[in-house]
Amino acid sequence: MINIALIGYGYWGPNVARNIHANPDLKLHTVCDANEEMLEKAKRLYIAQTKYELSYKKLLDNPEIHAIAIAVETSGHFNLVKEALLAGKNVYVEKPFTSTVKEAEELRDLANKLNLIIHVDHIMIFHPIIKKIKSLFESGELGELLYIDAMRMNLGQIKKDVSAMWDLAVHDLSIIDYLVDGKEPFYINAVGEKYYNPKESLCFLTLRYKGFISHIQSSWISPLKERKLIIAGSKKMVVFDDLKSEKLFIYDKGVDVISGENIEYKDYAVKTRDGDILIPYVKVEDALYNSINHFKECVQEKKQSISNPDQAIRLQKILEEADKNMNK
Ligand SMILES: NC(=O)c1ccc[n+]([C@@H]2O[C@H](COP(=O)([O-])OP(=O)(O)OC[C@H]3O[C@@H](n4cnc5c(N)ncnc54)[C@H](O)[C@@H]3O)[C@@H](O)[C@H]2O)c1
């Protein structure tokens, strides 16, 4: 049994607590929140044997606690992860990992030195639909990747410590990173606007990778909630709509280049191809449960997480470069 303490019981923390509790190999040892009101809320969902603390310092020297899960605002991640590692605890931390690449590198090096695990909750790579899309590419069914168009928008919650791009595009960047095995873009640009926030609350990020391009829209200023990806392959195209009950659509559509007889232009013709739309059966799984379960396996087997600091650093390098190029 691995005893985990959770720091942060705001908007997202209760979901992390619920999924730790649901895992038979994990014990939610302590819930910690510096805000008394939040801690009272946590106590109402009382789980036998779970303790409650206002100060995270109490968790650090408790030898019963093997791991710490961190679900506080991004600006608070660096200090808490560092203190947890120095106290000898394995760490599960919410995305985005840290506020800068430099901080992320320091924590990665510290964890390696101390032989401890850091798992960053890049939740989307644990989503069954994303795993299915990866298998469709690996089997060759979709052909070559042409482009990825991602939309992640809703009204609010406008945060102060991160931009909508750091908060939302990080999900899409983690999906791309996972689908193309860590391939990095060679062109990064973005436009954004700072409505009601010291950082951008609306942002359009454009990326060019070897062989494909990507556009990622992140917004807290939208009348509609969207969580949608369009991924075009040279053979088939897929749409992943995370807000629908049927989430994955495979379109047997595309563009064929035909050479030979009856050609229209010079020695080849370009023809669009229409075909069936398939909604494949994909077993329902909770992505957050899968992410936490993967962290558990990494701690048990002392192996690197697939969403380790190196992955987070690749994503944050893109975000930092996009910030540098923003509106230029
Ligand atoms: N994986 C996902 O899909 C997903 C979704 C939403 C949020 N998140 C991430 O979860 C994290 C938390 O976001 P949120 O929206 O829940 O924030 P929030 O502001 O609603 O909650 C943060 C909580 O942490 C507490 N806190 C902050 N510093 C603390 C400290 N030092 N000690 C004890 N308690 C402390 C605050 O009192 C607050 O209750 C962020 O990193 C965010 O990006 C991830």
The ligand as a Gaussian input file, in Angstrom:
#p B3LYP/6-31G(d) Opt

LIG

0 1
 N       -5.378000      17.778000     -15.260000
 C       -6.389000      18.586000     -15.491000
 O       -7.197000      18.364000     -16.381000
 C       -6.552000      19.799000     -14.619000
 C       -7.789000      20.465000     -14.567000
 C       -7.884000      21.585000     -13.746000
 C       -6.793000      22.034000     -13.041000
 N       -5.607000      21.362000     -13.126000
 C       -4.420000      21.821000     -12.392000
 O       -4.610000      21.630000     -10.996000
 C       -3.896000      22.624000     -10.279000
 C       -4.844000      23.317000      -9.313000
 O       -5.811000      24.036000     -10.053000
 P       -7.195000      24.476000      -9.371000
 O       -8.013000      25.044000     -10.466000
 O       -7.744000      23.366000      -8.537000
 O       -6.694000      25.657000      -8.407000
 P       -7.493000      26.261000      -7.182000
 O       -6.964000      27.659000      -7.033000
 O       -8.976000      26.082000      -7.356000
 O       -7.064000      25.378000      -5.933000
 C       -5.783000      25.379000      -5.378000
 C       -5.898000      25.038000      -3.894000
 O       -4.581000      24.863000      -3.383000
 C       -4.496000      25.460000      -2.084000
 N       -3.085000      25.805000      -1.851000
 C       -2.294000      26.626000      -2.586000
 N       -1.045000      26.656000      -2.081000
 C       -1.046000      25.830000      -1.004000
 C       -0.047000      25.447000      -0.060000
 N        1.211000      25.901000      -0.150000
 N       -0.396000      24.589000       0.931000
 C       -1.660000      24.104000       1.025000
 N       -2.642000      24.450000       0.158000
 C       -2.336000      25.286000      -0.837000
 C       -5.396000      26.675000      -2.182000
 O       -5.826000      27.083000      -0.885000
 C       -6.551000      26.153000      -3.061000
 O       -7.612000      25.616000      -2.298000
 C       -3.283000      23.561000     -11.326000
 O       -1.956000      23.177000     -11.564000
 C       -4.121000      23.295000     -12.566000
 O       -3.442000      23.550000     -13.778000
 C       -5.477000      20.255000     -13.889000

